[in-house]
């Protein structure tokens, strides 16, 4: 199998190929069951992602997070609660001498698993944004980070080399055997 450059072949539109029950666009609606939709429900707001940015940069305490993001305390509080409820962050108590117990926010494994998305957004933002800003680099060699799409066997995959199929109940459809059974539940 050839590695993709991410560029479509001449005359081929660069889109994802749909297969099986997913091939007929008129037979289904992704609303309510799309994994991307689920992800955006959790982190699809500007405030959620900039809070995650500050957590990745080492921010932990509420006042610091609100100050560095420029969010109001009310928005900061709401978003942090949602990120904790979703399992991306955990609250850990701390207490300064003579003060009441407060909480700091630390990443969970689920929160760390969002890091490649953060890298991809930073990389894409650098392409469409203004000059300068923060650059993410590898600590060992100093080279810039980038997000790469690859299959579980390690092949780099571009948009025209991607096939979308319905994976319901953990069973993945076979690409070679289109399924004519009913559409996914909404």
Beta strands, then each sheet from edge to edge (+ up, - down):
strand 1: 17-18
strand 2: 89-94
strand 3: 102-107
strand 4: 163-164
strand 5: 167-168
strand 6: 171-172
sheet 1: 1+ 4+
sheet 2: 2+ 3-
sheet 3: 5+ 6-
end
